[in-house]
Amino acid sequence: MSEQPDVVIVGGGIAGASAACKLAAGGLSVVVLEKQEAYKDLVRGEWLAPWGIREARRLGVEDCFWDGGGWEIREWMTWDEAVADDEVEAVDMTGFIPGFGGPMAFPHHAVCELMSEQAVAAGARLEMAAAKITVTPGPRPVVSYGTPLGPRELRPRIVLGATGRGCTVGRQVGITMRNSMHHWGGGMMVEGMDGWPPDVQAMGTEGDVMFMVFPQGYGRARLYLNFPTVNKHRYRGPGGVDRFLAAYELKCLPDHGKAVTAATPAGPLSVWPSVSSVPEGPPLTEGVVLIGDEAGNADTVLGTGLSCALRDSRTVCDILLGSADWSPAAFAPYVEEREFRLERLDFGASIISRLHVEFGPAAVERRRRVRRLMARNFAAQVTGLLNMVAPEEVPEFGFSEFFAERLFRETA
């Protein structure tokens, strides 16, 4: 006879594990299926905006981030070939949301492990190494999967799909996405960056790379590069790690980036197409609701994926814990808010990508023009707020075609 828990969560990442914590603490029977045998560094997002920290607190999982190695970042530096040395300024990131400080960098896999432990302590069951998971939607959805001890079947009241950009559940239940790709990205953990300011994140563009540095304390940092599609093979294969680190040897960085290029790899290097996925309908069907990146996502260059995942988790959990009605119609507030949020984030990410992840003389001059405009008119910096505060808190004019045209027109 099939087990019939209240909720099955497919995917034990940030979205799925945080939902498991909230739902189990609320008294529901929860089973989490995670395909990994043990949590490990898979090179995921490891930056949480202040509004994402607020969501974590509301879910009751904020301590998992801090205990898992969370590190407050207090300043943001833009070193860029379009920025003169005497124009570089530190942006204080600690005051955007009172009571929450600056954004947080953290080791993704360590936080997921602590969240899963918290969920289990609250009564959830965690199944690691769950293989060949299939989901059939319906009034009583069916979840089948393999384990080292043989096949299993669950018939919960509802399934939460939280498998990330792989969209394992969404594809099975017929939820389709409109995908677009602007560039490629790559990431790697390093250690031995003792010469880098420990509470300063940095980004900028030079040549044919857009770089990001997010310190995690004690000389460790997560590095990301964004680059044109034509270079998608540059950091693969033998020597890829060395080429990745060498890409940080940039004139715009202090000491030409030696603090980074001398670092030691402390995890795998991963390279991916930076895809934006917008659902072509509601991210749910009868008996199944998608959360996190599986429900749609903006380009990774914006860095808001984990904050969105926690917002999704909290919103859906509030619905499940607040009413016995778990029909698709009950999730209308989630669908409406998420569509509004993703539309804004997708618009903002397209501006960031065009501004910072396009290359060549025309792109350099464009960044210079935009900097001059922002220096004259502070309102032109509105899109930058998307990295710090929730999308609904950003002024409406920052999402208009008029604003984008004003920002990118050929004369400043």
N, C-alpha and C positions, 0 to 999 in steps of 0.2 A: 504494500500500500504506500502511495506517495505521501511524503511529508507535506504538510500544508501550513507553512509559516505565514505571517502577515505580509512580510516584505522580503523579496530576494533582490539583492544589489549585485549586479554584474560589474565587477571592477572595484578593486580595493585601493584606488588612488586617493587623491585629496578629496574629490567630490564624493566618491562612494564611501570612503572610511568616515568622513565627517558626518554624512547622513546616517550611517550606522550608529555612530555615537549618540546622535540626537534622538533617533527613533527608539533605540534600545533603552536609553535613559527615560524615554516617555512611556515605556511599558509595552511596546510592540515586540513581537517575535521576529527576529531579523537573521537572515543568512547572507553572508558576503562571500562571493566567489571571486577569487583572484588567481590569475593564470600563473604567476610566478611561484616558484617553490619557496623563495625567500625574497624579501625586498632588497633591491640592489640599485646602484647608480645606473639609470638608463638615459641620463642627460635629458631632464625635463625642465620645465620652468621652475626657478628657485628664487623668485622675487615676488613679494607680496606688498601691494600698495597699502597706504594707511586705511583706505576704506575696506580693503580685504581683511586687514587685521580686525577691524570693527565687526565684520561678518563672522570671523573666527570666534571672537568673544561671544557674540550672540548665540553661536552654535555650541558653546561650551568646550571648544577645542583649542583655544589660544595657547594654553600651557603646553600642548603637544609641540607647537612650533618653537617656543622658547626652550623647552627641555630637549628638543631634538637638535639644537644647535643654532637657533634663530639669532641673528645678528642685526642690530639696528644700523641703518645707513643714514647719515645725517646730512651729507652734502652731495651735490651733483655737479660735476665738472664737464664742460663740453670742450674737448680739445679737437680741433678740426682744421683742415688745410684752409678753410675759408675764414678762420678766426685768428687774428693777429695775437701774438703773445700777450700784449698789454691789454687785450680785450677779454681775456679769459677770466671769468668770475665764478665763484662758488655760489651755488643756489642752496639756501637753507631749506631742507625738506621736512623739518620737524614741526612746523606750525600749520599745516594744511587742515588737519582735523584735531581740534583740542582734545588732549588726553590720550592721543595715540602715537605721538612722536613721528619719527621718520619711517620709511618703508623698511621691510625686513628681508634679508637674504637668509637662506637656510638650505640644508641638505635634504632634498625632496624625499628620498627613500627612508631616511631616519625618521622624518615626521610621519610618513605613512605608517611605519611600523608602530610608533607610539599611539597613533590614532586607532589602529586596529586593536592594540592591546586595551585601550580605553573602551572600545566598543565591546570587546569580549568580556571585560570586567563588568559592563553594564548589562550583560545577558545575551549579546549577539553571538552567533556562531560563525567562525571564519574558516573557510575551506581554501587553503593554499593549493597550488598545483592543479587547479580545476581546468580540465582540458576539454576541447571540442564542445564548448558551450553552445547550445541551441535554445532559442526562445520562440515560443509560439504564442501570439497574443490571443486575448479573448477574455470573457468574464472571469474565468479562472485560468490565467496563463500557465503554460507548462514550460519548465526549465529543465533541460537534460544536460548532463555533463559527465565527463569521465574523471575518475580518481584512481590512484594507485591500487585501490581495493576493488575497482570495478565501476560500472555505470551507476549513476544516481538520477533521480527525477524528483522535482519539487513542483508543487501546485500552489503558489502563493496567491494572496489577494491581488498583489500588484508587483511588478518588476520595475526597478530603477536601472536604466542602462547608463553606466558610467565608465565606458571603456576608452575614453579619450578620442583622439583623432582617428583611431582605427575604425570607429563606428560599428563595432561588431554587432551590437544589438540593433541599432537603427537600420542597418542594411537588411537584417533578417526580417524585420517587421514592416519593411516597405517605406521607411522615412527617407526621403531623398534630399540631397544637398546641391546647391549651386556653388561650384568651386571656382576659385580664381587664384592665380599665382603670380606674384610680382618679382620674386627673387628667391635665392636659396639662403639657408642659414646653417650654422654649425656651432657646436658647443663642447667644452671640456672643462673639467675641474683641474686646478693646479694648486701646488703648495710651494712654499719657499719664496713667496712674494713679500718678504719682510720690508722691502723698500717702498711699498705702496701704502699710502695713507689708509689706515684700517677702516675708517668710516666714510670713505669717499667712493662713490660710484662714478664711472666715466663713460662717455660715448662720444663718437665723432666719426668723421669720414675723411679718408685720404686715399688717393689713387683709386683702386677698384675694390676697397673693403670699407664697410661700416662696422666699427668695433664697439663692444660693450664690455665693461669690467665691473663685476659685482663682488666685493670682498665679503667673506664669511668669517673673518676673524682668524687670528693666530697664523697669519701668512697664507691662508687659503682663499681662493677666489674662483668663481665661476666665470669663464670667458665665453663670449659669443662673438661670432662674425656673421655678417650678412653680406652677400656678394651676388654679382649678376649670374643668371642661369648659365651663361656660356662657360663659367668657371666651376660648374657643379662637380667636376671630377678632380679639382685641384688638390683637395685635402683628403682624398681617398687613396687607398693602397699604400705600398711601402713608402715611408718617408712622410706620410700625410700629417702626422703629429708634429714633426719638425717644421713642416711648411706652415702649419697652423700657427705655431708659436712665432715663427719668423715674420708672419704677417703683421705682428705688433711692433715691428721695427719701423716706427713712423716718425717723421720729422715733427709732427704736431704734438707728440707726447713728450713729457719731461724726460730728458736724457735719452731721447729717441726710443723710449719704451723698454729700456734695459730691465726695469723691475719685472716686466712681464716675460720678455724673451729668455731671461735667465731662470724662470720658474721651472718646476719639475712636474710633469703630468701626474695627477693623482686619481685618474679615472679614465674611462673610455672617451674617445672622440666620436661624436655622432654628427652626421650631415643630413639635411632634410630639405625638401621643397617647402617654402614658407607659404602655406595655403590658407586662404580665407574660405570658410564654409558657412553658407547661409541656408538654413532649412527652407525648402520650397513649400512648406506647410507647417502646421503645429508640430513640435518635437514630441509627439505622443500619439498613441493609439489605444484601443481598448485594452486595459490591463498593463500597459507599458508607458513609462514616462522617462525621457532622456534628460540627463543633467550633465553639467560640465562641458568639455569640448565636444562630447558626443552629440550635444544638442545644437551645435553650431559654434563657430569661433571666428574671431578676427585674426588678422595677420599677427604672428608672434612678435613682430617688431615693437608692438605697443606695450607688451608686458602685462596685460590685464587678465590673462587666462585663468590664473588661480583665484584672483579676486572674484571673477565671474563664477567660477566653480563653486565657491563658498556661498555666494548669493543664491545660486540655483539650489544648492543643498538646503539652505535655510528656508527658502520660500516653499519648496516642495514639502519639507518636513513639517512646516507650520500647517500646511493644508492637511497632511495625513494625520497629524495629531489633533487637529482642531475640529474634525468632522468625520462622521461615519460614511459620508458620501465620497467615494474614491472614483467616481465615474469621470470620463474625460472632461465633461462640462465643469466639474469641480475645480479643474486646474486652469480655467480661463484666466484668472488673475496672473498666474505664472506665465502663461503663453503671451499675454498682452505686455507684461512688464519686460519679459525677456526679448521680445521682438523690438520694443522701443530701445532697450539697452544695446542690443547687438547692432541695430542700425546706426546708432551713434558711434559705437566703438569701431565698426567697419569703416565709417566715414573718416574718423580720426586716424585710423591706421593707414588709410590710403594717402592721407596728407603726409604723415610721418615717413612713409615709404618713398613717396615722390621727392620729399625734401632731403632725406638722409641716405636713401639706398638707390640713388641714381648717380651715375659717375660721368666724368669727363668735364671739360672746360665750361660747357653750358650749365651743368649741374652745380659746379662750384660757384659760378656767378649768381645762379638762382639762390643759393644759400646766403650769399653775401647780401643780395637785395632783400631777402626776407629778414635777415638780422637787422638791417637798417630800418625796415618798416617796424619791426618789433621794438626797436630802441625808441622810435618816435611815438609809437602808439602801443601802450601796454596791452590793450584789448586784443591785439593781434596774437598774443601769446596764449589765447584761450585754449587751443587744442592741447597744449602741454598739461593742462589741468587733468586731462583724462588719465594721466599716469598716477595721479594722487587722490582725487576725489571721485565719488560715484558719478556715473554718466548723467544722472538726473540732476546733479548739483552743478553741472557745467552750463553756462549761459547758452540760451537757444541759438543766438546768432552764429556761434562757432560751428554750426552744422548746416549752414546754408551754402548753396552753390555760389551766391554772391560773395561770401567770405572767402571761399576757395579761389574764386577768380581774382579777388583783390589780393590775395596772398601770393599768387603765382603769375600775375600778369607781368609782362616783359619790362615794364618801367616801374621803378620804385617811387 
